[in-house]
Each structure stands twice: as structure tokens, then as C-alpha cells.
């Protein structure tokens, strides 16, 4: 489909979609001053710059997709075991690559128009109002949820690195609230960078760090085999059957860790653990929620539409994801069986110098990933304030709005600092729809393939897979949150 060069900031329909996308209430009326709309589009973080290339696409996608959730994949295998676990890993990779390809193709599915935001594509598929109600809540839950999880991830990683290196004088060893606050301060500063292209260097560093710590996460168990570093023996011989107990790790002075065994797991625990594991794997493939926003940074011409560079970057990113996810999940599970906990780097804990480096790599990665997922949220907030509430697009407005957003995610992270349970819950409740089946539904609505054709059958199969995944993993994740909060002392550990 030939596409002409098009300036989306001058497209009245595109401007109206953006103004409506900011709120789930009645959209503002048409006829708003054109110059004001042009200025708004030029100021917003998503539509302000289209000078990126496929390399930017590649490392933005790696940063967005290859998150710290990879460290929980061996623990997901514990509850799924070899057969179902491998099938789920492969199916998730194939299906999400397929739905991501659909998103890239649909970015310019209407001649002369670019759908720069996920909810704009939803409006094209479902209608201007219904599209907002369907897409915006789920997209916000995903993006805000990821940022909350990354607050927790950074806090735990900083806490672990500190515990290892602080010796016997570890006053902040058990105070994750402090470490989350420290990470939030960094995010308040970085949040003032205006758009995706301005965080390109941070995103590149984050992508490199994600590849690096993922490599460390499988190299350590591959080297040491069925024992922990330092010739520390596991509680029991390695087993790949369903877990009979749930190992926990207790922090000791100087950062050393030892394992303790709580009561035996019940059959219900194993079932809900499997449901949570499905959500953990769904969380691992989350790049769809920002893919259109990333693609909006690429130029497009009739000779070379943006989907060519974008798909090239996506293929590279998915190759990197496969090279990271599969070894971590399979080697980590092979080495430690059903005793591995929800963060394999924390689980091995040695050699200390390498584990400290890996934890700091995780922090650098989530520094960039946080901003990748926050940028569409900034876009919605600022377009609401400027486009609907008529605030002036100033640096002060950006400072206040983005700082308040960072503060909100910090508060929730401090309140619920449960890494595995949050992965399972958000992975099921929001990631499954926006990643696994909403793209296929929009594809059917926009292209309307013939009933019982190959495209129709494949898309419906993907939709049903995603719906089942959403239901099961949401149940498991919610139950895990209830279990984790039982007896938890808020804002203390």
C-alpha cells in the first residue's frame, strides 16, 4: 500500500483523536483552534520528532520488552515443569511476535494517516468513543503497572547490592522504602527529558544492561550446576516435579543468605502458582504497549514506509529476547529445579562481585525502561492538561505533571513491594489483552478477513489463547498478592 509523506500534526482527524484520547469522558467538541492543536502536537512527547532509524527502534524495543521479569522465568518453570513450561515459552514468543507484526503493519493501515498511539488505532478499529473505553484503561494499567514493578525491581536490586557490600553495619538492609525513594529521585530528573529521541542514549544503555544481566543470570547456574556458588548445597536434591515446598531466603549480616523451608505447599498452592507463572511469562513480552509510540519516531515516505525500519528493529529485538529468555528460564530451572526462587540473581547470591554488578545492571536497565513506559502516560496527561483544560505548554507544567506521576508510582511500589505477585497480576490482568489478543481483534475489525480463511482462523486462535491466559494468570496473580500481603508490615521492609 503506497503511502504519501504526511504530517500528522496537520490532520484534523488525527488531532481530534489525540484530544479525545486524553480522557474517558465526553470528548471535546470539534472546531478547536487549529494553531493551538498544531502547537500541542509539536509539544507532546510522542509526536514531536520523527528522525529516528531502525537502530533506535531496535534498542527501544529491547529496553521495553526485555525487562527484569526475565529473572523470574526459572521460578515460573517450577510450577509449569519442563513440558508445559517449554511450550508456553515458545508459544508466547511466536504469538507475541505475530501480534507485534500486526501492530507494525496497522500503524499506517489507512493511506495518508499514522496511528502514533495505541488508543488511536483502537479508535480506528472500534470507533472514536468505544475505542477509548477499550484501549486506554488497559494501556494505562500496563504502563503504570510496569513502572510500579520497575520501582520495586530497582529497590530490591539496590537493596541486595547494598546488603552484599555493607559488611556487618547494614542499617538500611531491610528498608526497601529507602531504595525505592532513591530510584524515584533519579526518575524525577530523567522525566524532564521531553520525548523518545531525547532518551535514546539512556535506552541504549538500558538495552545493553538487560542483555548483560540476562547473560549473567544463566552463566552462573550453567557454570556451577546443581550447587550454589561457594559449594553451598541446595536444601534437597534437584527435582523437576511439582514443588513440595517453597524455599525462602533470609538476609543475614553482611548480605549472606540462607534458605529456610516453610510449611509444605498444598495442591491449591501449586495450581495458583501455575496460574501466576503464566502471568509472569505474559509480563515478559510487554513491548506491544509502546510499539506504535516507538514507530511514530520513524520517518515515513511512499518509497520506504515506517514499517520497514520498524520491523527490522523488531526482528533484531526479538532475536535478542530469545537469546536472553530461553537460556535463563531453561538453564536456571535445570540447575536448581523446583527450589529456585522468583529472582535467580538474588537466589545464587555469589560470586558477590558478579552479583553486585548484575544488580546494578538491573537498576540501569529499569532506569531506561521506566521512561520508555512512562512516555505515553506523560503524553496522555499533558495532552489532557493542554488540549482540554487549556494549560499553557510550559516547562513548569511538565515538571509538575511528570514529578507527580513518578511520586504516584513510588507510593504504590512502597506499599506493595512484591515482585513475583505483581508480575503475575499485571501480566494477566493487563498484559495479556494488550499483547496477546487485542491486536488480533483490531486486525479482524480493520481488515475483515473472510470467515474461515487462514487469517481468520489464526487470529481467532490467538484471541482464545490470550483470553484463557488472561483469566488464569489474573486469578493466580491476585491470589499471590493476597498471600504476600498477609502479615506484611507496610513501609517497613
N, C-alpha and C positions, 0 to 999 in steps of 0.2 A: 504494500500500500504506500503510494508516494505521499510524502508529507512535505508541505512547504515550510519555509522558515516562518516562525510565528512568535510574536512577542505576547506571551500570555497576560502580561500586565495590562494590555490594551483590549483584551477580550471581555466584553461586558458580562457574558455568561460565566466566565472563569472568575471574574471579580465578585459576582453575586454568589457563586458557590463558596468562595472564601469568606465572605461576610456572613453567610448563613452558617458556615461550619463552626463558627466560634461559640454558638450557644445551641441548646436543645429546646429553646423556647421559640416563640414566633420569630421568623427571620425578619430582618429589617426590610423596609419597602424598597422597590426599585426606584431608580431615578436619583440615587445619591450622587453627589457631585463627582464627575469623572476624574478631575485632577486630584481630589482627595484620595480616590481609590488607587490611582496610579502611584501616588506618594506612599500609600500604605503598602502596596505590593513591593515597591522598591525598598522599603524599610524592613519588611518581615524577614525572618531568618531563612525561610525555605526558598523564596522566590527572588532573592536579591542578586544572585550570582550564578551564571551558567558557564563557567570557564574551566570546569574540572575535566578530567580524562579517565580512561578505563582504569588506570592505576589507582586514582583516588577512589573509584568505585570498588576496586578490589580490597584495599585495606579498610575502607569504611565498612564493607560487608563482613570482613574477617572480625573487625572490632565489635560490630553489632551482634554477630552470630556466635562467635567462639568465646563464650563467656565462662565465668568461674564455675558455672554449673557442670562443666566437664569433670571437675574434681569429684562430683557426686556420682558419676556414672558407674564406677565399680560397686558402690553401695546399691545402686538400682539393680545391678545384676544379681545381687544377693537374693532379692525377693522374686526375681523373674527366672533365675537359673540359666544354664547355658542355652538351651534350645529357644525358649521364648525370648530371652534377652537378646540373642544374636538376631533373631527375626525382627524384633522391634527396632533394634539399631539400624538394620538395613532398610526396613520399610520406612522408618522415619526419614532417613537420608534421601531415599528415592522420592517419596511422596512430597517432601518439602522442597526438593529441587524442582519437581514438576510444578508445584503451585507457585514457586518463586518465578519460574519461567513464565507462567501465566501473568503474574503481576507485571513483569518487564514488558511483555507483549501488549498488555492493556494500557500501559502508560500513554500511548498515542494511538489508541484504537479508533478514535474519531479524527478524521482528517482536519488538520489545522488547529488541533487543541491538545494540550498536555495536561494530564491529571497529575499535578505535582504532589498531591496529598492523598493518603489512603481514603479519607472520607469523601473526597471529590469523586473518586472512582465509584465509591458506594452510591453516591447521588446519581451518577450516570446509570448505574445498574438498577437501583430501586426507586429512584425519584428523589427530588430535592429534599423533601422533609423526611420520608421514611428512611432514606439512605443515611441521614444523620443519626436517627434513632438507632439504627442497626450497627453502624460502624463506630461512631465517636465514643460511646461508652466503653466498648471493648478495647478500642485502641488506647484510650486513656488509662484503663485498668492495666493494660500491658505495659505501657511506657512508664507510668508512675510505679507500677509493681516492680519492674526491673530496677528502677532507680532505688527503691526501698531495699530490694535484695542486695544490690551492689553496695549500699551503705553498710548493711550487715556484713557482707563479704569483706569489705575493706577494714571494718572494725575488727573482725575476727583475725584477719591476716596480720594487721598491725599488732594486735594483742599477742598473737602467737610468736611473732618475731621478737617482740619485747621480752616475753617470758623466757625465751631461749637464751637471750643475751644478757639479762639483767642480773644473773647470779642469784645470791640469796637475799637481795634487797629489792623486792618486786612489789612496791606499793600499789602499782596500777595493774597488776597481773590479772585480777578478777574484775576489773572495771571496764567493761566493753563500752559503756556510755561515753567515757572519755575519748576512746579511739574513734568512735563514730563521729563525735563532735569535731575531732581534729580533721578527719576526712571531709566533713561538711564545710569547714573553713576553706579548704582548698577549692571545693566546688563553687563556693560563693564567688571566688576570684575568677575562676575559669568560665563561670556562667555569663560573664560580661562580654565574652567574645561573641560577635554578632551572628555568625552563620556557620554552615558546614565547612566552607572553604577556609575559614579562619581557624578551625580546629584540625586542619589536615595534618599538621605535624604531630599533634597530640594523638590523633587517631592512628597514625603510622607507628608511633612508639607503642601504643596500646596493642596494635596487631602483632608487632614483634614480640612483645612481652607475653601475649597469650600463647603464641607458638612455643616460646621458650619454657614457660612453666608447665605447659602440657607435656612437653618432652621430658622434663624433669620428673613429672608425675608418673610416667611409665618406665623411665630408665632405672629409677631406684628399685622398684619391685622386680624388674627384669634382671637386675644385677644380683640382688640378694635372695631371690627365690622365695621359698616358703618360710623364711625367718625375717624378722625386722632387723634393720641396721644395728650393729653393735652386738650381734648374736643374741638378741632378745627373742625368746621363743613366744609363739602365739599361745593363747590360753589352752587351745586344743589343737589336735592335728587338723590340717587343712581339709575342709569338706565342702562339696558343692551342692549338697542337698539343701532343702529349705531350712532356714536358721532355727535353732532350738533356743537361742538366747540372743540378746542384743548387747554386744560389748560397748562399754563406755570408757572414756579416757578421763582421768582425774589429774589436774595440774598439780605438780609438786614443786617445791622450792627450786629455783634455778631453771625452771622451764621443762624439766624432765616430766615424762608422762608414764603412767602405768594403767593397766587395764583392770577393770572390775566387772563382775558379772551380776546384773540384777536378776529378778525372777525370770523364769522361763517364759518364752513367748507363747501365746495362745494361738489357736487356729485363726481366730479373728484378727490377731495382730499380724499374722502372715498375709492374710488376704488384703487387709488395708495397707500393709507395707507394699504389696504388689501394685495396688492402685496408685499409691504415692510414687512408686518407681516409674509408672507410666507418665505421670506429670513431670517428673524430673527429666525424662527423655524429651518430652514435649518442650520443656523450658530450654533445652539445649539448642533448639532450632527456632530462634526468635527474630531473625533478620527481616522477616516479611513486614513487620510493623513500621519499618523506616525505609523500605526499599524504594518506594516511589519518591520519597523525600530525597533520598540519595540520588536517584536518577534525575531528579529535577535540576541537579547541579551540572549536568552534562549538556553540551550544546547539541542541537539537532538541525539537520539540513535534509532536503529531499534526497541527496545522494547518500547521506550517512545519518540515518535517524539515531536517536539516542540509545535505542535498544541494542544496537550492535556493540557499542562500547560497554554498555551496562552488562550485557550477557557475558561478554568476555571477562569482565571483572567478577561476575557471579561464579562463573566456572572455576576461575582461579581460587576464589574464596571457598567454594565447596570442596575443592581438592585439598586445601589446607585443613578444612574441618574434618574431612575423612581421615587425613594423616594424623590428626590430633585425637579425635574422639575414639576411634576404634582401638588403637593401642592402649589408651588409658583405661577404657572400660574392660577390655579383654585381659590385658596383662595384669592389671590391678586385681581383678577377680581371680585370675589363675594363681597369683602369688599368695593371696590371703583368704580366698574362699569366702565363706559366709560370715567371716569375722571382721571384714573391712568396714569402717565407719563412713560417715557421709562426707568426709573431706580426706582424700587419700594422702595429701601432703602433710596434713596435721597428724594423720594416723601413723605414718612412718617416723616422723619427728627427727630423724637423723639421716645422714650426717648433718650436724647442726648448721654448719656454714652454708650448705647447699639448700637446706630447708628455709633458712632465713632469706637467702637470695630469692628462692621461689615465692615466698610470701610477699616480698617486696615487689616482685614482678606482677603478682596478682593485683596488688594495690595500684601500680602504674596502669595496668590494663583497665581496671574498673574506673580509674580517673577519666580515661578517654571514653569508655563505654557509657558511663553515666551521662556525659554530654551528648553523645550520639542519640540516646533515647530521650533526653530532655529537650532537644531542639524542637521537635514537633509540638511538644507541650508549650514551650515558650511561644511558638508560632500561634497556637490557639489562644493563649492568654493575651498576647499583645494585639492580635487582630480583633479580639473582643473589646479590649480597652480603647483602642484607637478607632477601629471601624464602627463599633456600635455605641460605645459610651463617649466617644469624641475626645478622648485624652490626646494631648499632643505627643507625637512620637519622639521622645527625648531620651537622652542617656539616663536621666534620673528615673524615668518610668521603667526602663529596662532594669536598672539596678534594683529598684524596689520589688518589681514583679518576680524577677528571677531569684532574688535572695529569699523572698517569702516561699517560693516553691522549694528551694533547697532546704529551708528550715522545716517545711512540712514533711518532706521525705525523711529528714533526720529524726524528727519526733516519732514518726511511725516506726522507724528502724530501731530506735532506742526502746520503744515499747514492746516490740515483738522481734527480738534478735534471734530468730530460729531459722537457720539456713535451710535445712532439708525440708522442713514443713512448708516454708514459704515457696521453695522451688516447686513442690508438688501441687500446692494450692493454686498459685498463679499459673503454673504450667498447664493445669487442667482447665481452670475457670476462664482464662482469657487467651492464652497462647494457642490452645487447640483450635478455637474458632478462627482467629485471625491468621493462623499459619496453615492449618490443615484443611479446612473446608470452606471458609468464606471466599477465598479466591476462586474456587471451582464453582460456587454458586453464582458469583458475579460473571464468570466466564459463560455459564449457561444463560444468564439473563441478557448478556450483551450480544453474544454470537448466536445463540439459539440453535445449536446443532440439531440435526434430525434425530427424532426419537429412535432409540435402539442402535444408533450409529456407534462407531468405536469411541468417538469423543464423548458422546452422551453417557455411555456405559462406564468409561474410565472416570469421568467426573463424578458420577453418582457413587461409584465405589469409593472414591476418595472422600466424598462427603460423609458417607455412612461410617467409614473408618474414623474420621475426625470426630463425629458426634459421639460414638461409643467411647473413644479416648477421652473426650471432654467429660462425660458423665462419670466414668470410673475414676479418673485421676482427681477430679474435683472432690469426690467423696473421700478418697484416701487422703488428700492434702488437708481437707477441713478437719478430718478426724485427727491427723497428726498434730495440727495446730492446737486442738483441744487437749491432747495428751501433753504436749510440750508446755502449755501454759498452766497445767495443774501443778500447783505448789511453787510456781516461779515467782521470785521477788522482783517486781518491776523496777527498772532504773538502777539496779544494784549490781547485776552480774552480766 
